Amino acid sequence: MALENSLSTDVLVIGGGMAGAWAALGAVRTGARVTLVDKGYCGTSGVTATAGPGHWWVPPAEREQAVRQRAANAGGLAEAPWMRRIIETTWEHLPTLARHYRFAVDANGHTIFRALRGPEYMKALRAMLNEAGVKVLDHHPALELLRDDQGRVAGAAGLRRVDQQPWRISAGAVVLASGGCAFLSKLLGADNNTGDGLLMAAEVGAELYCQADALYVDPSVFERVQVNADTVRASGLLGVYRRDSGWDEWADDPRYVNQHWRMEEVFARGRELARDGAGGAGGAVGAAQAKA
Ligand SMILES: Cc1cc2nc3c(=O)[nH]c(=O)nc-3n(C[C@H](O)[C@H](O)[C@H](O)COP(=O)(O)OP(=O)(O)OC[C@H]3O[C@@H](n4cnc5c(N)ncnc54)[C@H](O)[C@@H]3O)c2cc1C
């Protein structure tokens, strides 16, 4: 069968981890024709397939309190309407996975929807995509977004790895779900997550929200940037920056040294390396150090 170089679809989803797969399923429910492209194989590439994703599974009566708590923890970086929508969407759609995924049960026989097993989760999502009629194109990295005469995003172009041929897909809407930017972090499954979607979006003029919290790894930084407790205290950000992700416990406990990255330090390290040339790893940057 001849491979197609040029396609048209209603919705194009770029990235086939859990975000992309759920987005594609959501779009197909509206009656749209949906195409999903992945740089690797949708089902095994990306971090969902290697992780144990925990979902925000909150019963209706507890939701407002959960949103208030998370908004306070996030230091103003989270938005209540989006949080509510995430909780509601998860509550409504996650159970539909049960056709292809065996949820764990607790000692009382209640289904545990909160924590999932990544590899089986992605296998189930792939089955649901097939079932829903989503056209899934594996090994089709997207390289750029296409725009129409008025500058609106109208599709994407990329490369088909099997024969190194270019592809173009015109689309009424494009969803970027290509993961974060954690390559070289040694996070399992993150090698593919080179921030392509962020870059493609920026190239067409998107403003990136919460950039300081996006994981950035300079290609020259091979190890985690080491930040000690004094640095965090001196920054005045302790208790504000990622208050709910371990900083408080970490700050006074030497066992957690080097467990988290602080983006300001990583950026500073990247700038330093760029100035000195790529061979400078190992020197001190302010109070932060890259491990040799
Ligand atoms: C070990 C581990 C443990 C974790 N534990 C938890 C946890 O307990 N709780 C929790 O909530 N989260 C956890 N996470 C994080 C969570 O798993 C991720 O945030 C989530 O899975 C990300 O999903 P995603 O769809 O955005 O990205 P991914 O699953 O990474 O999918 C991105 C996809 O985009 C594709 N792609 C990239 N670039 C392109 C391109 N140019 N063109 C086409 N496709 C492209 C990639 O191949 C990949 O398949 C964990 C992660 C790991 C690795």
The ligand as a MOL file (V3000), in Angstrom:
LIG
                    3D

  0  0  0     0  0            999 V3000
M  V30 BEGIN CTAB
M  V30 COUNTS 53 58 0 0 0
M  V30 BEGIN ATOM
M  V30 1 C 9.0540 7.3970 36.1700 0
M  V30 2 C 7.9170 8.3850 36.0990 0
M  V30 3 C 7.0090 8.4750 37.1500 0
M  V30 4 C 5.9610 9.3900 37.1070 0
M  V30 5 N 5.0640 9.4160 38.1370 0
M  V30 6 C 3.9800 10.2310 38.0630 0
M  V30 7 C 2.9770 10.2170 39.0840 0
M  V30 8 O 3.0690 9.4980 40.0590 0
M  V30 9 N 1.9300 11.0480 38.9570 0
M  V30 10 C 1.7810 11.8570 37.8880 0
M  V30 11 O 0.7660 12.5520 37.8050 0
M  V30 12 N 2.7120 11.8920 36.9140 0
M  V30 13 C 3.7900 11.0920 36.9800 0
M  V30 14 N 4.7380 11.1420 36.0100 0
M  V30 15 C 4.5780 12.1350 34.9620 0
M  V30 16 C 3.5140 11.7180 33.9540 0
M  V30 17 O 3.7210 10.3790 33.6340 0
M  V30 18 C 3.6700 12.6290 32.7500 0
M  V30 19 O 3.4770 13.9710 33.1360 0
M  V30 20 C 2.6540 12.2990 31.6640 0
M  V30 21 O 2.6700 10.9280 31.3960 0
M  V30 22 C 2.9790 13.0900 30.4250 0
M  V30 23 O 2.0910 12.7290 29.4090 0
M  V30 24 P 2.2100 13.4000 27.9810 0
M  V30 25 O 1.1810 12.7650 27.1160 0
M  V30 26 O 2.1730 14.8830 28.1470 0
M  V30 27 O 3.6940 13.1070 27.4830 0
M  V30 28 P 4.3530 11.7460 26.9410 0
M  V30 29 O 3.7180 10.5320 27.5080 0
M  V30 30 O 5.8150 11.9100 27.1220 0
M  V30 31 O 3.9710 11.7790 25.3980 0
M  V30 32 C 4.5670 12.6780 24.5070 0
M  V30 33 C 4.5860 11.9970 23.1520 0
M  V30 34 O 4.9050 12.9730 22.1660 0
M  V30 35 C 5.7430 12.3790 21.2070 0
M  V30 36 N 6.4710 13.4400 20.5050 0
M  V30 37 C 7.4580 14.2540 20.9770 0
M  V30 38 N 7.8720 15.1050 20.0330 0
M  V30 39 C 7.1200 14.8390 18.9330 0
M  V30 40 C 7.0660 15.3610 17.6080 0
M  V30 41 N 7.8840 16.3450 17.1970 0
M  V30 42 N 6.1890 14.8280 16.7160 0
M  V30 43 C 5.3540 13.8230 17.0860 0
M  V30 44 N 5.3590 13.2780 18.3300 0
M  V30 45 C 6.2190 13.7830 19.2330 0
M  V30 46 C 6.6330 11.4440 22.0060 0
M  V30 47 O 7.1740 10.4230 21.1840 0
M  V30 48 C 5.6350 10.8980 23.0320 0
M  V30 49 O 5.0360 9.7020 22.6130 0
M  V30 50 C 5.8090 10.2480 36.0050 0
M  V30 51 C 6.7180 10.1650 34.9460 0
M  V30 52 C 7.7530 9.2350 34.9910 0
M  V30 53 C 8.6790 9.1400 33.8290 0
M  V30 END ATOM
M  V30 BEGIN BOND
M  V30 1 1 1 2
M  V30 2 1 2 3
M  V30 3 2 2 52
M  V30 4 2 3 4
M  V30 5 1 4 5
M  V30 6 1 4 50
M  V30 7 2 5 6
M  V30 8 1 6 7
M  V30 9 1 6 13
M  V30 10 2 7 8
M  V30 11 1 7 9
M  V30 12 1 9 10
M  V30 13 2 10 11
M  V30 14 1 10 12
M  V30 15 2 12 13
M  V30 16 1 13 14
M  V30 17 1 14 15
M  V30 18 1 14 50
M  V30 19 1 15 16
M  V30 20 1 16 17
M  V30 21 1 16 18
M  V30 22 1 18 19
M  V30 23 1 18 20
M  V30 24 1 20 21
M  V30 25 1 20 22
M  V30 26 1 22 23
M  V30 27 1 23 24
M  V30 28 2 24 25
M  V30 29 1 24 26
M  V30 30 1 24 27
M  V30 31 1 27 28
M  V30 32 2 28 29
M  V30 33 1 28 30
M  V30 34 1 28 31
M  V30 35 1 31 32
M  V30 36 1 32 33
M  V30 37 1 33 34
M  V30 38 1 33 48
M  V30 39 1 34 35
M  V30 40 1 35 36
M  V30 41 1 35 46
M  V30 42 1 36 37
M  V30 43 1 36 45
M  V30 44 2 37 38
M  V30 45 1 38 39
M  V30 46 1 39 40
M  V30 47 2 39 45
M  V30 48 1 40 41
M  V30 49 2 40 42
M  V30 50 1 42 43
M  V30 51 2 43 44
M  V30 52 1 44 45
M  V30 53 1 46 47
M  V30 54 1 46 48
M  V30 55 1 48 49
M  V30 56 2 50 51
M  V30 57 1 51 52
M  V30 58 1 52 53
M  V30 END BOND
M  V30 END CTAB
M  END
